[in-house]
């Protein structure tokens, strides 16, 4: 399968193509000069420059040259191999040349885009082209490795992104594992009352999809579970899922709630803040997050339950459960699954408004976040849908503050995208429910989507007062009798150029979206990247927005960046489609960049064996040499760098190829 | 190079630096610097390897021998290696190599190892600029000028001292 050595008659006949990339390269690099320079290099038969090498005519030009000039090596000096290596390899393959007789010189990302001086850029481009020419002369014909792909897909996260991805994949006939950390699926969308701009009831559109997930024959739904470990590679991931003990037998529980009524934590002061209602109500040790929770199954909080903490409790819940579903002996269970693709849909966390102390969140009772007000206006929320403050009064004046934790260099420089619309929705809902006078403090109003600007117009016409300016402070320090007992919002109204004090009864902070707390940990576990602000990084911002740099792992929803529901659903569908494209094909092509051992040179010293992170190297005791298992080798080359006798080599990255490259970048200056 | 050897004039000297970047993090970061149009010194030439664990210390020696004035190695941040631990292997070899280079009289600043994550295009810019400045001050690396043994066949110039031999490096 693999030819390690060139046959002597295989003299390199190299074609070099210097791409202008429109003006992206040509404006900095003197492409004609680089072309002429390349023509002078040993082995180069054809050297051309072309406007867009990756275009169809560009590729046809290369193929024509391969045929007419009998070229057996191709160098394209253009963009990063991450972008177009595959394109040009295919070009070569279609013209009957091994795709591995191709080398790319990155003169755009590494040269023209980062260099000020055109002369220096041209010199650098020359060096990279020379290196590519020298390297490609040493290229070897290799065969792509094909590995079968598991048909199952893992979806991590059961918010609307994970739900939509899982359903799409399951409907296509694929087995899906949906893993959710919380006791129920639904995510943040389940906490919302209405969705902008159409004001559909969030639960009404979400809960049917939640029960679809639960009832779908192709979906295995594991809530209260986390991914502990991921190994393997595209098409063949091995995943360990920790199914946390919920101390309730899921298969027996019907969610009747008898155990909750029976739980001994009857006094409110011993109860704990209810996560689902963002702490606006209390819950007992045994609970169900919300009535439509899926699965409709209770969970016992081990940090609250007296029996689990102290081993001392009357265990009234056990007695109350007619189905004997309570099980204090449950332990975490680790399940191992094999999947072909992974969709990350781990969502976001709302910005913690306490980090902006001048807005008084956590200090003043009547400062709320948007998510809290969602629960207040929700009919099944802690107040039954009444907008009442913590002291039981109904607010007469309300201030909504935008950009809390977003577009603020102290916290997050980025725009969280959804909060303008969320703030408008709050203004609309609170006004509708209470008739209060609403002031909306915005920095820039950002409503660019279908029906969003119209919604803004509607809220404007409802009489909400819009004040343009970043709020300086929320204070209870009254300066006039009217301000007594109120919260005063201090702001510079930038439209009239006046510093204002606006007394209100209630403040709503439109908090931004942040990456999940453990994103860095997840990034490691799944071996994917994060962008600077901490969201998962897509492979390409335009052309591969749901792929990651790790093949086989895709991104859906707000884990990749702030998004509203329509965008999340669209992206979740895209991620599902990409995952489907992978697992449905049945196999993946893997770079043949594996290591191998030259038998005659190996002294059997065993240096390489413990270095291999994948245990791909074993020792052939009979021959007393090391042997690389091609199927297990992932092609890092660590063993090659360590081999004291030069017996270990890596396809596509042999010592001689790299030495040629080193000499190439330094030789012609 | 001993300290009493006068350094060559820094006038008009442009250091040549060869960078070995791992495919997954540092090379990607370097691409990101490009797509973000971050301008930096044009003195580096990047050679892509799959993992920083592939960087044979002999590559560094040969690079200096071929006339480079500095070598920059880039890998994934600790814990982020695409191949689990290649960057740690690189670090171990790097530490030994530094000692070896010091004995050969190669200044410490000429060879640098940096962990740069895929999202850190700005660090590629910063590290490159810093290194170019430092080496500009040092002047040429004269490892290139060491006479080569005449008997040495051209094809075997690669087989320099077998750094990395033995043990778990």
Interface residues (C-beta under 8 A of the other chain):
Chain A: X80 X81 X82 X106 X108 X109 X110 X111 X113 X114 X115 X116 X117 X120 X121 X123 X124 X127 X128 X131 X523 X524 X527 X529 X530 X531 X532 X537 X549 X550 X593 X605 X607 X610 X611 X613 X614 X634 X635 X636 X637 X638 X640 X641 X642 X644 X646 X650 X653 X655 X656 X658 X659 X661 X662 X663 X665 X666 X667 X669
Chain B: X16 X18 X24 X25 X27 X28 X30 X31 X33 X34 X35 X37 X38 X39 X40 X42 X45 X46 X47 X48 X49 X50 X51 X53 X54 X55 X56 X57 X58 X59 X62 X63 X66 X67 X68 X79 X80 X82 X83 X84 X85 X86 X89 X93 X117 X118 X119 X120 X125 X158 X159 X162 X164 X165 X166 X167 X168 X169
